[in-house]
């Protein structure tokens, strides 16, 4: 927006301090036109320097919308501007305004006023309304303009402009919001210390648009040097000549020595031998400690003169300080040298020699040697450090980054606190992709692809030429949660309400913004509804190229708002969720190429809080309930996505206290959006675009898909606070309608590294725990997890750095010290199998090698697992590189595995389809002590704590009521002396459920640690038609039974095909497998015999048939006090028979195994990971869909932006 001069008249209205301004006269500019009459504008000069933003012309395409998560994606950008002539016709002229400073006055820019702010000003408050317009003057060579106010309110046609899309603001402007909490009255709907945009308001802020962020292209080492800085200082005990020898190409200290040439004549010989071993051309630094002259022979002095280029060594006297830095074999021109006289006063000052060198990669470093006496004490030492101004090598061109700007370099280690800030220095020698920083890094920041994974650190620019900031107190005060924060958290905020006329922000810096108060965030779209074309906005709303940093509550809050574009925005060092969707209704918003890092805990929502906050803040729980931090709170995330129909493209979540990107589900809309959508809509809504995002340095997980928030208020039945983290399930369907076909949810491109717990945790459409009747079955039948064409690295070459709240430092498998996610005993597992079914194909594993202290395996299982494991879990075409020392591990009792005795621990299993893991095709791998799976043909692998077996396997789900707290003992008849003891997965629920994996076509014995339950339901899970088991259940001898078979359709809760079992005359007739529905109760032994056989066909990965889950319901009527013990085995004694024999020869080398790519990077022209989630039901089959999966695979994009 190019605007220029007019004239102004002003008059005070009323007796108060309000100042109403109205325009008069003529001018040459037009607000919003882009250029003034005559084609000239004072704010848009015809020439700018190379590093200044130019006036931009032309149009750009609109924002990306939600929808299909497949295909190619075009980068979202700004929509076309309206024709300049149309805008010019509607705009009044501008008049200069110099209101001065009066913090007691409320200024009102009202009807007819069109003003250009020419100089800094201060008010109590500023209200722009009734068509009034305020534009900041843009004079790049003039003084910056600062506007101070307690608040700025723009509504009812009021407009505030700083720059425009076509002509970004060229000078510096600051809006500074001041005031303490509880100081003055709050404005209804906005609060305090804000820039507010109400109905009809216009906020157009457009600064220069430098590159927002990029990646390191060369690793930045601590101190700026690959081998780090070096420093050594000595006093007494260092008499003689002290030497350091360095490699001038790497700045690495190669050798060190001390030679007492003062008292020991033989030391000269040792010194000459030492120098003879050093390579010519090495850097040598020398310094005298105490004295070195008495026994320093003339021959040695001559050698030092000739080899080091010393000018002073020949005349070096008693106790004289001397320092030298030179090149071994170089001349005096290559030597820096200094000598001081010793006069007996005990203080000589320091002789200092210093010289700069260049490493092979062009890094300039300084070697310093010093020697001297201070108050009678000798001092000498050495320093090796980067010369002032380390040059960073970046992936992209950054000529828009200027000297004096401030940047942040993200952590590439486990701790987000290793992010570091630097100021930029002038750098005439820098290339277009280089900048020079002031200061020295403390930590390692990776700038390369390591072990096939792109671990390059993000580098973000924090400076913009338009700044909106809160003015802060020196420390926390009043009721501002000072028990948690030592600093003032009452910052400024920007709030935009529904029916605004126009809001666009680009090239703006926000600092000290946000408050630990609900609704007061740095940028907050509050119940604004559709803000794109759907809402009638010809120019869709966007936030572009913002730098939001050092803030006190979130970064960007999108509340009841849809269609917003957030692009190239940095959110750094804030409290609470950074990029935040609030009520679960927000849809079609696009987050494109944003960077979020150092996301800390806050107090506002339970999910924001850390452990201490969770336990202390109890004002909204019911009664005396004490929250459980690990499950109720501790979920703060950089991207908190409360509705899946939003787009995340090319973002980086580079460090949060808990999670990088969390898809969280609201069972019903919450907050002020309650009642807008039907129950379960968000959970059934298809996933928007997820493309090529990065997650690292997060404490819990990089990506988390699952869980929800509590959507009811605290009450006696559930005393937890409203919006506490809760269980939820994600199962997307077309139009969010579970009666319609499933819609694939595609996670296309994910790079995850250095996350403490999980790189990614996805539970789309599968199993969720709940203490209720349906909480232990998969919700969407037929769903599965598939991971393909991916690379898993155990201990990468990114060894990390100590410090920055990294708590654990220890040796890796190669003996080199490195940071650790937990202590040195924490087990490393590349792919962790949990629930299922899980499929993995064409994946590569690297560097999983156990140590003396730690188990490390390529394939592992969820530790302390109380849940079920599906025998349909399967692996194929897996490449284990030679660096994998342990392929599979089932755990052992110990610190992290506990007793390794939970139900899921005991029943862990997977299927090796092609033998690429075990060497034996079509085998199942289970835990060694699980005799439900074993037979004589199995192969035991002690290092795995596992067993490799052939055979057919499925699951038997056993539900029990009255009582619900018994331990189940189940044994295969052939191994009846080795029963499996299961505790059940549903303790405290109306029924208990046990989920053993069983070998088909076998006989099983079921007993309990008390009298049998009155109601037992047997489900044949993952049985194909015709698969069968014989089951004997122990009961008291006087029991009377009713046995019924039916089919249960879980989604609708209906039951059909009810059939009653009849009592058989004998055990043999009940178990003959003829298809008759018979049971037999042997009163002598106390066993009830049933033949369990699947009669319906199962398709794909469904655990039940398309008709529903077949089951047998057994109701027993038992008298009190009856005996319930049974013999161990009611079946005839027969030895266990081998199943299908394993291949006689292990499978040979697999040429098609492993990930086809060598590296997974975030560079668009390079191959990257693709993850796809799809589940399939009957409607999907009818629509000719043939598979159901969550899949991680590899693609090679050729994208045009």
N, C-alpha and C positions, 0 to 999 in steps of 0.2 A: 504494500500500500504506500503510494508516494503522495504525500500531502504537504501543502505549503501555505504561505501566509494569508491572513485576513486581518480584520480588526475586531475589537470586542468592546462592548459596554457592559458594565456590571452595576448592580444596585443591591443593597441589602434589603431583605424583606423581613419584617417583624422585628421584635425587640430582642430575639435570641441571637445565637451565634451562627445560625445557618447562613450560608452565603450562596445565593442563587445567581447563576450566570446565564446571560442570554447573548446571542451573537448579533452583530450588526456589521454592515459594510460588505465588501466583496473580497474574493480571494481567487487563487489560481489553481487550487487543488480540489480533488474530489475523493472523498473517503471511499475506498473500495475499488476505485477505477483502475488502479495500477499505474497510471501516469496522468499528469495534469495537462490542461490545455496548452497547446504549443509544443508538447513533447518534451518539456524540461521539468525536472524536479530537484529541489535542493537535497532531498533525502535519498536520491537515487543517482549519484554522479555517474558520468559516462565511463569513468575509468576507476578501477580498484586495483590494489596490489594483488599478487598471486594468491595470497593467503586470506584475502577478505572475500566474503560471500558476494556474489554478483546478483543483480536483479534478474530473476528467472522468468522466462516467458514460456508459453506453450501450455499444454494440458497434460494431465496424468490420469490414469485409470483409477476407478473406484476401489473400495476396499474389498478384500476377499470375503465371501460369504460362507456360511455353513453349508452342509450338505454331504455329498458323497466323500468318503475318506479314501478315495483311490484316484489314480491318474496323476497328471502333472499339476503343479500349483504355480500360479503366477503371483509374484510378490505384490501385496496390497500397496496401494499408493493413494495420493490424494485425488479427489474427484475433479472434473473440469470446473473451472471458474465460470460464472455467468459472464455474458458479454460486457466489456468495459463501458460501452456507451450506456447500457441500461443501468448499471450501477451509478455512473456519473450523473445521470438525470435525477436520481433520487437523493443524492447527497448534498447537504449544505456546504458552505465554505467554512474554512477554518480561521480562527482568530488566535493570536498569540496570548498566552496566559502565564503570568508570573505571580502566583498567589502568595509566595513567601511561606513563613513558618508560624503557625499558631495552633498549638496542640489542644486548645480549648474550643476550637471552632469546628462545626460540621459544615462542610462545603457541599453544595448541591448543584450539580450540573443538570439543568432542567430543560424544559421545552425551548427549542430554537437555538440552544447553545451548541456550537461546534468549535471546540477549543484545541489548541496545540500547546501542550505543556512545555515551556521553554527552559525551565530551570527547576532545581530541586524544591520540594515543598513538603510541609508537614501539617497534618490536620488531626483533630480528634477522630473524625471519620469523613468518608467521601461517599456521597450517594449520587449515582448517575441514573437518571430516570426520564420518563416522558419525552423520549426522543433525543435527549441530550447526548453529546458525543465528546469524548476526551481522547486525544491522540498525542502520544509522546513525540516530541521533536527528535529528528534523527540527524545529528551533525557529527560524523565520525571523528572529526578533529576537535570537537568542542568538549566541554566538561561533561562527565556522566551525570545522569539525572536520577535522583533518588526521591521516591514518594513514600513518606511515612504516614501511617494511619493505624488506628485501632482496628478499623475494618473498612472495607470498600464494598458497597452493595450496588449491583447493577441490575435493573429490572425495568419493566414497562417501557421498552423501547430504548433504554439507555445502552450506550456502547463505549467500550474501552478498547483502544487499539494501540499496540506497539508493533510497528512493522506490518508487513502483509506477506501473503504467500509469494507473490511475484516479486516483492521487494523486501527481503528480510531486513530487519533492523540492523544498522551498521555500527552504531556506537554502543555505549553501555547504559543499561537502565536497571534500576533496582526498585522493587516494591518491598518495603520493610514494614512488617506488622508487629506492633508493640503492645504491651499490656501484660499484667499478671492475672493469674486465675482469680476469679471472684472479685475482680477490680472493675466495677461498673456493671451495668445491666447487660444481660444477653439479649441478642436480637432474635426474635421468634423465628424458628426454622433454620437458623444459622449458628447461633451461639456467639462466641467471642473470637476476636483475633483472626479475621477471615477475609477472603475475597469471595463474595457470594454472587451467583448469577441466578436470578429468579425468572419468572414468566416474562417473556419478551426481551430478555437481556442478551447482549452481544459481548463476547470476550474473544478478541483476536490478538494473540501474542505470537509473534514470528521473529525469532532471532536468527542469527547465522546458524546454518545447519552443518556443523563439522561432522566428520565421521564419528558416529557414536561410540562404537567399540569394535575391536578386532582381536586377533590372536597373536601371541608371541610366535615368531618364526625361528627363534634361536633361544636355547635354554638360558635363563638368567640364574646365575649361581649366587649363593650367599657371598656377600662382599663384591659381587660382580665378576668373580674369577672362578673358573671351573674347579679349582682345588681350594677355593676359599681364600680369604685374606690370611696373612701371617703376621704375628706380633710376638716379639720376645724382648723382655727387659730384665737386666741383671744388675746387681749391685756387688756386694762382697761375694767372693767365691768364683769370680770370673776373671781372675788375673791372667794377663797375657793377651794374645791375639785371638779374637773370636771371629769365626768365619761362617758364612752361609753361602751355599752354592745353589743357583736356581737355573731352571730351564727357561730361557728367555722367550720361548714360544708358547709356554703354558703358564708361566709364573709359579710353577711348582717348586718348592724347596726340595732339592735332591740330596743334599748332604749338609751336615753341620759339624763343626769341630771347635775345640778350644785348645790352645797351645800356650803353655806357660813359659814363654821365652824370657821371662824376667829372672826366674830362679833356676831353671833347668836347661842346661845347654843342649841336652839330647832332644829337646822338643823341636829344635830347628830341623833336625833330620826327619822327624815325624811330619812336620809341616810340609817339607818339600815332597815327601812321599804322598801326602794327602792331595796336594795340588797336581801331582803327576797322574793321579787316577781320574781327574776331572776332564771332561771333554772340552777341547778348545771351542771357544765361542760361548761357553757358559757364563752366566752372570755371577759375579763374586762380590759379596759385601763383607767388609772387614771393619772391626771396631776394637779399640784397646779397652780392656778392663783393668782398672787400677794402674798397672805399669807393664810394659812389654819390651823394654829396651835393653836391660842389662845383659841378657844372654842372647840377644838377637845378633847373630853373626853377620859379618860383612857379606858373605856369600848369600845368605838368606835375604838380606836387604836388597842385594843386586837382583836376585831372582824375583822378588816382589816388584821391583821397579820394572823389570823387563816383561814379566808375565801379566802384571796388572796395570801397568802404566802409571805407577805411583811417582809423584814428584817429591814427596816429603819423607818417604820411609828411610832414606839414607841418613837423614838428620834427626830422626825420632829420638827424643831424649826421655829421661826418667820421669815417669808419671804424666807424660804429655798425652792429652786426649788426641786421638786420631781416628778418622772414619773415612772409608773409601767404598765407592760402588763403581765397578768397572766390568770389563769383558776379559775373560781369560784369554790371553794371547792378543788383546787389543792394545792400542797405543794410548798416549796420554790424552788425545782428543776424545777418546771414548770413556774417559774416567772422570768421575766426580770425587773430589777429595777435600778434606778439611783437617787442620791441625791447630791446636791451641797450646799456648805456653802454660807451664805449671809454675806458679810463683810462691807457693807455700801458704797461701791464704786459705786454702781448702775449697775455694770456689773458682772455677775456671770458665764456667759457661759450657755449653755443649758444642763440640765439633760435629757438624752435621754434613753428611754427604748424601745426595739425593739425585736420582736419575730416572727418567721415564723410558719405558720400553713398550713394544707392541707385541701382543700374542699373535699366534697364527691366524686367529679369527678377527684380528683387527682391534682388540680391546687394549686400550692404553692403560698401563699400570705403572706405579711408582715404587721403586725400591729405595728405602732409607736406612742408613746406618748412622748411629750417633754414639758419642763417647764424651765423658766429661766428669768433673768433680762438682758436687753441690754440698756445701757445708761439711766438707771433710768426708763425704761418702762418694765412692765412684759409681758412675752410672754408665751403662752401655746397652745397646739393643738394636733391634732391626724391625722394620715394618715393610710388608708387601701389601699394597692396597691399590685399588683402581684409582686412577687419576680422576680429578673432579669432573663429573659428568660421564656417567655410564651410558653408552649408546644401546638402545633397545632396537632389535630387529623385529619388525612386525610383518604380518601377512599382507596387509593392505596399505595403500597409499594414504598418508596421514598429513599431507601438507596443510590441512586446515587446522591442525593442532599448533598452537602458538606458544612462544616462550612466556612463562608465567602461568600457563594453564596447569591444572592439577589432574593427575591420572590415578587410577587404581589398577593394580595387577592382582588378579585373583589367585587364591591358593590352588595348588595342584596336589595337595596332600589331604590327609584325613581331616585335619582341622581347618574350618573356615576362617579361623583367626589368623591364618598366615597370609591373608590378603594384605597388601601394602600400598600406601599412597606415596606419590612423589610429585614434586614440581618439575616442570620442563624448563630447560636452559636453552639459550640460543645455540644453534648448531649449524653453522654455515657449511660444515663438511658432511652433514647428514644427507643420505639419499631420501627419495620420496617416501620410503617405507621405514624410515628410522627417526627416532627422537632421542634426545639426550636428557637424562634425569639428574636431578640434584639429590644426592644422598646415596646410601649404600643399602642394598637389600639384605634383610636378615635371613631370608628363607630361600629355598630352592623353588623356582618357578619353571616348569617344564615348557619347552618350546619346540617339541618334536613329536612325531608319531613313534610310540614305544611299544615294542612287542605286538605290533599290529593294531594298536588302539591310539586314537588321536587324543593325547593328553595335554595339548597346548593350552597355556593359560590365557584366559580372556584379559584384555587390557581395555579399560573404559575411560572415557574422557568425562571428568566431573564438572568442568567449567563451561558455562554458556554466557553469552553477553547480555542476556536478560535474566535477572536473578529475582526470585521471590523468596523471601526469608522471614523467619520469625526472630524477633529480638529476645534473647534469653537471659535469665539470671545466672549468676555464677554457680549456684547449687540448687538442689531441690528444696522446696518450701511448701508449707501449708498442707493441703489434703491431696497432694499429687503423687500418691503411692511412694512416698519417700522411704518406706521400709524396704522397697525393692530397688530404688534408683537413687543414686547420689547426686544426679544432675537434674536440672530443670527439664521437665517433659511437656511443658505447656507451650507448644509451638503454634505457628500459624496454620491455616488450612484453606483449601479452595473447595467450595461446595456448589454444585450445579443442580438446579431443580428442574422439574418437568416443564415443558413448553417454553424453554429458552429459545431464542431466535437463532443464535449461531454461537458455537464454541469450537475453536480450533487453536491448538497450542503446538508450537514447534520451536526448537532451539531455545528452550527455557530451562534454567537451573532452579531447583527447589531445595532449599537447605533449612534445617531447623523447623521443619513443618510437621504437623500432626500433633495430636494430644492423646493422652491415655483416657479418652472419653469416647464413648460410643458415638460414631457418626462424624468425628472430627479428624479427617485424614488429609494427607498432602493434596491429593486430587480425588474428589468424591463425586461421582454421578449418582444422585439420590432419587430413586424412583422416577427416572427420566423416561422410561418406556423405550420405544424404538427411536434411535437417534440417527438412523440412516434414511434411505429412500422410503422405507416402509413407514417411517414416522413423518413423512412429508418434507424431509430435509434434502433439498436439491444438492447441497454440498454436505455429504455425510460427515459426521463429527469424528474428529481424530485427535490423538495425542501422538506427536512425532518428535523424536530426538530430544526427549527430556532427560535431564540428569537429576534424579531425586536421591538425595544422600543425606546422611546424618540426620535422620528424621525420627519421630517419636511415636508413630502409629501408622503402619502400612506404607505403601507407596502409591498404588492406584486402587481405589475401591470402586467396584462396579456393582451397584445396588439397584435391583429392579430395572435394569437398563439393558438394552439389546442393540446389537449392530454397531458397537463402538470399535474403532481401530486403535490399538495401542502398538506403536511401531518404534523401533530403534530407541527404546527408553531404558535407562539404567535405574535400577532400584538398589541402593547400596546402604548398608548399615542402618537398618530400621528396626522398630519393635513391632512384633506381631506379623501375621501373614502379609507378604509384600504385595503381589498382584492378586487381588482378592475379589472373589464373587461371593455375595453375601447370603441371599435368601434361598438359593436353589432354583430360582426362576430364570436367571440371567442366561440368555442364549444368543447365538450368532455373533458374539464378540470375537475379535481376532487379535491375538498376541503374536506379532511378527518381529522377529529378530530383536528381542529384548534380553537384557542381562540383569539377573538378580543375584546378589551375593551379600553375605554377612547378615542374614535374617535372624534376628534375636527374638527371644521370648518377650511377650507383653502380657498385660493383665486383663484386657477387655473381654475376651471370650475364653471359655475353658480350653479350647484347642490352642490358644495363643500361649498358655501358661507353662512355665517350667514346674518342677516338682515343688519347690518352696512356695511359689504363688498358688499352685493348685491346693495345697494343704492349708494355706493361710486364708484364702478368699472363700468364705463359706456363707456369705450373706444370702445367696439364692438357692441353697440346698434346703431340703425339707428336714426339719428337726435337727438331730445331732449327727446327721450323716457326715462321715469323713471321706472325702474323695480318694479314689485310688489313682495316683498320678499317672502311672504307666498306661492305664486304659481309659481314664476319664479326660486327661489333659495331654500335654507333651506331644503336640502335633503341629507346631508352628512350621509353616511351609512358605517357600518363595512364591510358588504358584498354587493358590488354593482354588481349585476349580469345582464349584458346587453344582454345576450342571454339565453333563458331558457334551452338549451341543454347542461347543465353543472351539475355536481353532487355535492351535499352538504350532507355530511354524518357525523353525530356525532360532529358538530361544536357548538360553543357557541359564541353568539354575546352579550357580557355582558356590553354594555354601549356605546351608540353613542349620539352625539348631536341631531340627528334626528331619524334614523331608524337603526335597527339591521341588517336585511336581506331585501334587496329591489330587486325584479325582475322588471327591467325597460326595456322598449321595444323601439328599434330604427326602425322607419318606413322603413328606408333604412340604409345601412351601412354608417358610418360617418367617418370623419377624413381621414386618409390615406388608409382606406378600402372602400372608396366610389366606388360604381359601382360593387362590387364583388357579391352581391346578388340582386335578384329582389325585388321590393317594397313589403313590408308586410311579408317577409319571416320569420323574427324573431318572429313576432306576431303569425304566424301559426306553428312555430316549437314546437314539443312536449317537455314537461318538462322532464329534466333528473331526476336522483335519488335525492329525498329529504327525508332524513331518520334521525329521532331522533335528531333534532337540538334544541338548547335552545336559547331563546331571552329574555332579561330582562334589566331593568335599561336604557331603551332608551326613549328619550323625546317624539318623535312622535308615533312610533309604533315599535313593536317587529319584525313582518313580514309584508311586504307590497308587494302585487302582483298587479301591475297596473301602469298606467301612462307611459310616455315615455320621449324622449328628442326631442327638435326642430331640424329638420334635414335640414333646409334651412338657408341660411345666412340672417342676418338682412336686411330688405328692407322697402320701404315705406308702403307696404301692411301689413307687419308683422315686426315691428321694434325691436322685441325682439332679444337678442343675440343668436347666434348659440349654440346649446346644452343646452339651457334653458329647465327646466322641462316643459313638455307639456302633452297633453292627448294622450293616445294610448289605444289599445284594445288587449286583449290576447285571442285567440281562436285556440287552437292547433289542427292540423290535421296531418294525416299520410303523411310523406315526405314533411311536410310544404305546402301541396297542399290543398286548400279549397274545391277542387272537390272530394277529397278522404275522407274516414271516419275519424271522430274525434278520437283522441287518448286520453285516460284518463291521466290526470296530477295528480299524486299521491303525496300528502304531507304527508308523513308517519312518524308520531311522531313529535309533537311540544309541547314544554313547554314554556309558556309565562307568565311572572309575572312582576309586578312593572314597567310597561311601562306607561308613563304618559297618552297618549291618547288611543292607541289601542294595545291590545295584538297581534292581527292579523287583517289585512285589505286585503281581497281577492276579486278581481273583475274579475276572470277568465271567459271570455266568456259572460259577461253580459253587463250592461249598462254603457256607457261613454257619458259625456256631450261634445258637440261640437257646436259651433255657425255656423252650416251649415245644409244642407237639411236632412241629415240622422243621425243627432247627438243625437236624443232623442228616438230611438228605441233600444232594445237589438240587438247587432250585430249578435250573434250566436243564432238563434231561438232554443228553447228547452233547453237552459241552466238553471241551478238552483243552489242553494246553500243548501247543506245538512250538518248538524252538528249532530253527534251522539256520544253516549257513552263517553261523556266528563264531566268534573267537572268545575263549575264556582264558584269562591269564591269572595264575595264582600269585606269584611274587614277581612283579614286573621290575624292570630296571629303573623305575621311578622310586628311588629309595627314600625320598622325602627328607625332611629336616626336623631336628629337635626343636621344641619350643612352640609358641603359638597355641598353647593348650593341647598340644599332642602329648598324651600322657604316657605312651608306651614306646620304648626304644629298645631294640634287641637285635640279635643276629638272625639273619635269614638262612635259607637252606645253603646258600653259597658261602656262609661265614661272614658276609658283609653286614654291617649294622644298618638298620632301616627303621622307619616308623611302623608301628603295628596298630591294627584297629582295636585290638584288646590286648591283654597281656600276652607274654610269650608262649603261653600254653593254649591260646584260643584256636580251635580247629578251623582250618581254611577249607571251604568246599566250593568248587567251581559252579556246579549245577546242583541245586538242592531240591530233591524230589519231595513233594508234599501233596497230599490229597490225590488228585488225578481224575481222569487219566491224563498223563503227560507223555508227549512224544518229542523226541529229539532226533534230528537227522542232519547230517553234513555239518557237523561242528568240530572245531579244533580246540584242543586243550593244551596249554603250555605251562610249564613251571609250577607243577603241583608236586612238591617233594617234602616228605615229612622230615622233621628234625628230632633231636633227642627230646625236646620239650613239647613239640606240637605235632598233631596229626594234620596232614594236608592231603586232600584227595580231590581228584577231578569230579567224581560223582559222590554225592553224599545225601543225607536225609535231614529233614527238620529235626532239631534236637529236642528232647523231652516232649515227644509228640504223643498226644493223647487221642489223636484222630485216626481215621482210617487211611489205608494206602491201597490204591487200585492195582490189581494185577495186570491191567491194561497199560500201565506205564511201560513205554518201550523206547529203545534206542537203536539207531542204525546208522551206518556210514560215518562212524565216529573216528576221528584221527587223534590218537594220543601221541604227542611228540615225545622224543626221548627224554625230555626234561620232566616228564610226568613220572614220579616215583611211586605213586599209589593211585591206581585207577578208581577203586571203589572202597568205601569204608562205611561200615554199619555202626560204628561207634563202640565205645567201651565205657564201663563205669568210671567216673572221674569227675573232675571239677565242672566241666561244661556239659557232659552228657548225663549228669546225675547218676542215678542207678541204672540208666539205660533200660528201664523196666516198664515204661508206659506202653499202652496198647499199641500205639503207632510205631514205637521203637521195635517192638517184637514182630510186627506184621509187615515190616518194610519189604518191598519187592519191586523188581522191574524185569522186563522182557528184553533180552538181547536178540533182536530179530536176525541179524546177519553175522553175529559173532565178532563184530568189530571191537567190542569191549573185552569179551572173555576169550575169544578164539574159538568158541563153539556156537555155531548158528542155532537159532530157535531154542534158546535156553532161557530159564528164569533164574534170577539171582535173588536169593533171600538170605535172611539172617541164619547163621549156622545152627542156632539152638531152636529153630522153629520146626518141630517135627510134624506139623501139618503139611509142610511142603516136601519134606525129605523122603527119599527112597534109596535103596542100595546102589542105584546107578549114579547118584549125585557125586560131584567133585567138591571137596571142602577146600577153601582158600583161607588159611588161618590169618594172613595179614589183612584180609578184608573183613574178618569176622563174619565171613559169608560162605554160602554154598551155591553151587551151580547145578541146576537140575533141569531135566526135560519133563514134559507132562502137560496136562491141561488144568488151568487154575481159574477160579472165580471167587466170589465172596458170598458169605452167608450172613445176612443181617438178622440179628436176633433182638427183638424188642421184648421187654419184660415189664409187667406191672404187678403191683401188690405182692411183694415189696419191690422197690426200685433201687435198692442199695446193695445188691448181692454181687459177689465176685463169681464170674463164670469160669468153669474149667471145661475146656473142650479138647478132646484127643482123637486122633485117628486110631481106629481099632488096631491097626498093625503096630502102632507105637503107643499103646494105651498107658504105658508107664511114663510117658513124657507129655503130660497135658500142658496146654497153653492156658495161662491164667490171665483173664482180661477183667479190668475194673469197670469198663464202660465209659462212654463219652458224654453222658448226659446227666451227670450227678445233680440232683436237686430238681429235675424235671418231672413231669407227670409219669414218665416212663423212662426206663434205661435201655440203652442200645449198645450192642456189642457187634463188632464188624470184622471177624477173622477172614483171612484169605485161606481158601481150602482147595485141595486137589479134587477134581471131579471123579465121579464113578468110584467113590470110596465110601466106607462106613465110618461114622463119627459118633462119639459119645459125649453127651452134654450133662454136666453136673453143676452143682452150686455149692457155695460155702454155707448154706442154710437151706431151709425148706424151699422147694421150688416155687417160683412165682405162680400166682393164680392165672394170669394171662400171659401167654407167650405167642408172639407172631414171628414166623420164619419167612424171610424174603430171599428168594434165589436171585442174587444180584450179579449182573454180567454173565448170566447163563444164556447160552444159545438154545434154540428149540431142541429138545431131546436130552439135554444135559441133566444129570441126576446125581443125587446123594442119598444114602441111607442114614437116618438119624435115629439115635436112641436117647431119650430124655429121662432122667431120673426123677421119680415122684414117690410120695408115700404110697404104701400098698393099698390103702383103702380109697384112693382117689377115683373120682368118676369124671369122664371127659366129654366135652363137646368139641369136635374138630370140624372146621369149616374152611373151605378154599374160596377165594374170591380174587378179583382184580381191582386194584385201587388206583384211580386216576388222581394223582396228587395235585395237579394244577387246579382241577375243578373241585377236588374233595369228594368225588362221587365213587361209589362202589357198584360193580356189576359182576355178572357171571358167578353168582353165589352158588356153591355146591357143598353139600354136607358129606363128610366122610362117614363111612360105616365101620363098625367094629368087625375085624377079620377074625376067623377062627384060629389062626396061627401066625406066628411071626413070618414064616416063609410066604404065606399068602399075602401078607401086608407089604412085603418087600420084593415081590416078584417082578415088579416093573411092567405089568400088563396094561397099565393105564387106569385101572380101577382106583377109586379114591377110598382107600382102606387104611385103618390104623389098628394096631394090636397093642394091648397092654398086658404085660407079663407080670401078674401079681407076685409071683415068686421072686422075681429079681427086682421088681419096682421100676422097670423100664417101659416107656411108651415108644413104640416103633412106628415111624412113618417113612414113606418113600417120597422124596421131594424131587419133582421133575418139572422143568420148564416146558410148557405146552404152546407158548406163543413165540413168534419170531422176534428177535431183537435186531435193530438196524444201527449201523454206524457205531458211534460211541455212546449210544443210549445204554443206560444200565438196566433199564426195563424195556418191555415190549412197547410198541406203539399203542397198544390197547391199555397199557398201564402196568403197574407192578403186580405180578402174581404173588400170592402169599398164602400161607396156611396159618390160621388162627386156632390156637389151642386154649380152651378154657377148662381149668381143672377145679373141681369141687372137692375140697380136702377138709377132713375133720381135724379139730385142734388136737395137738399132742401126738399125732401119728409119727412113726419112724420114717426118716427120709434118706437114710444112707443106702447106697447101692454098691454092688460089686464093681470092680474097676472095669471089667469088659464083659458085656453080655453077648458079644459076637463070638463065633468059633475062632479059636486061636489059629492064625495063619501067619506065616512070615511075610514081611513086606516084599512085594514084587517090584522089580525095576520097571520103570516106564519106558517110553521109547528111548533106545540107547542114544547117547550123544555121538556126534560124528567121530569116526575113528581118528581123524586127523584134524588138528585145529585149522580154522580157516586161514588161508594164506593172506599175504599183503593186499590191502584194498586200495586200488588205484583211484577210486572215485570218492574216497572218504575225505572228510574234513571240509572246512569252509573254502570255497573257491577263491576268495580274495586273500591277499596278503595283509591288507590293512583295512581298518574301519575308521574313516575320518569324517570330519564335518565339512570338508572342502567339497563343493557341489560337483566338481569334475571327477571325484574319486569315489570308489565304491563305499557303501555304508550299509548299516543294518536296517532291515525292515522287519517290523513286527505286525502281525495281523491277528485279530481276534474274531472268531465267528462261531456261533453255536447254531444248531440245527434241530428243528422239531418237525412235527408232522406236516405243518403248513409249508415248511421249507422243502420237504421231500416232494410234496404235491407241485411245488414250483420248480421241480427238476434240479434243486440244489443237491449236491452229492456228498458234501463233507461238512464237518463241524470242528472248529479248531481255534486256538490262540497260537499264532505262529510268528516266530522271529526269523526272518530270512534276509537274503542279500539281494540288492539290486544295484544297477549302475545307472544313475539318473543322468539324463541329458536335458536339463531344465533351462528354459529361457524365461528370464524375469523381465 
